[in-house]
Amino acid sequence: MKKEIILPFPEYDKNDRIRTNVDSEEIPIRPGMLFKLGRPSNLYYEFIYASLHFDRHKLSDLKELLKFRGTEVQVVSILKMKDGSTIAALSRTDDKAFSESIAKLFADVSKSIRARELLG
């Protein structure tokens, strides 16, 4: 009987022992792409934001985002953050504001697509 090698860290490749990181893969996104807002991954949207000023977020803003579920959105611009993540600025396809206080939404691209908050 042949003995099997047990790897303590399965995220390392067996052949060359280089860590394969799935989270670092970027999802290709361009301005003009269309998406639909899916279900929140938690009680509220975790990776879709009303603004990028995280210290100013309120619970009422998070609750207000829930009524936009199913809305078709378009990527207006793409922001590359210092930590390497990609943030997409989203607007409605009918060129209306989401509400009086929210003109655009912002989404962490890779995390929101993996969490199915943004549907392609």
C-alpha positions in Angstrom: 0.0 0.0 0.0 1.3 3.4 -1.0 1.5 6.1 1.7 -0.2 9.4 0.9 1.4 12.7 1.8 -0.8 14.8 3.9 -0.4 18.5 3.3 -1.0 20.7 6.4 -2.0 23.7 4.1 -4.1 22.5 1.1 -4.0 26.0 -0.5 -0.4 25.3 -1.5 0.2 23.6 -4.8 1.5 20.1 -4.4 4.1 20.3 -7.2 5.9 23.6 -6.6 4.8 24.6 -3.1 3.6 28.0 -4.2 0.6 29.3 -2.6 -2.3 29.7 -5.0 -4.5 32.6 -3.8 -7.9 32.5 -5.4 -8.9 35.9 -3.8 -6.3 37.8 -5.7 -7.8 37.0 -9.1 -9.4 40.1 -10.5 -12.6 39.9 -12.4 -12.4 41.9 -15.6 -14.7 44.9 -15.6 -15.0 47.9 -17.9 -17.1 51.1 -17.9 -20.4 50.5 -19.6 -20.9 47.0 -18.3 -24.4 46.2 -17.1 -25.2 44.4 -13.8 -28.2 43.8 -11.7 -28.3 44.3 -7.9 -28.9 40.9 -6.3 -29.7 39.7 -2.8 -27.8 41.1 0.1 -25.2 38.6 1.3 -26.1 39.4 4.9 -28.9 41.4 6.5 -27.7 44.3 4.5 -25.4 44.7 1.5 -21.8 44.2 2.6 -19.9 45.1 -0.5 -22.2 47.7 -2.1 -22.0 51.1 -0.5 -23.8 54.4 -0.8 -20.6 56.3 -0.4 -16.9 55.6 0.1 -16.8 57.6 3.4 -17.1 54.6 5.6 -17.0 56.6 8.9 -20.2 58.4 7.7 -22.3 55.4 7.0 -25.6 55.1 9.0 -28.0 52.3 9.5 -30.7 54.2 7.6 -28.4 54.3 4.5 -27.9 50.6 4.7 -31.7 50.0 5.0 -32.3 52.4 2.1 -30.1 50.3 -0.2 -32.4 47.3 0.2 -35.2 48.8 -1.9 -32.9 48.9 -4.9 -32.7 45.1 -5.2 -33.2 44.0 -8.7 -32.3 47.4 -10.2 -30.2 47.3 -13.3 -27.0 49.3 -13.0 -24.2 50.4 -15.3 -20.5 50.8 -14.4 -19.6 54.5 -14.8 -16.0 54.4 -13.6 -13.5 52.1 -11.9 -11.3 53.1 -8.9 -8.2 51.2 -7.9 -7.6 51.4 -4.2 -4.3 51.4 -2.3 -4.9 47.9 -1.0 -5.3 46.6 -4.6 -9.0 46.2 -4.6 -11.2 47.5 -7.4 -14.2 49.7 -6.7 -16.8 50.3 -9.4 -19.0 53.4 -9.4 -22.5 52.4 -10.5 -25.4 54.4 -11.8 -28.9 53.4 -12.9 -29.4 52.7 -16.6 -32.3 55.1 -16.8 -30.0 58.0 -15.7 -32.1 58.8 -12.6 -30.6 59.1 -9.1 -31.2 56.2 -6.7 -32.8 58.6 -4.2 -32.5 62.2 -3.1 -29.3 61.5 -1.1 -27.8 58.7 -3.3 -26.7 59.5 -6.9 -24.3 56.6 -7.4 -23.5 53.4 -5.7 -20.0 51.9 -5.1 -19.3 48.2 -5.2 -16.2 46.2 -4.3 -16.1 44.3 -7.6 -14.6 40.9 -6.8 -16.3 40.6 -3.4 -19.7 41.7 -4.5 -19.7 39.4 -7.5 -18.6 36.4 -5.4 -21.2 37.2 -2.8 -23.9 37.5 -5.6 -24.7 41.0 -4.6 -23.9 42.0 -8.2 -25.3 39.8 -10.9 -23.8 39.8 -14.4 
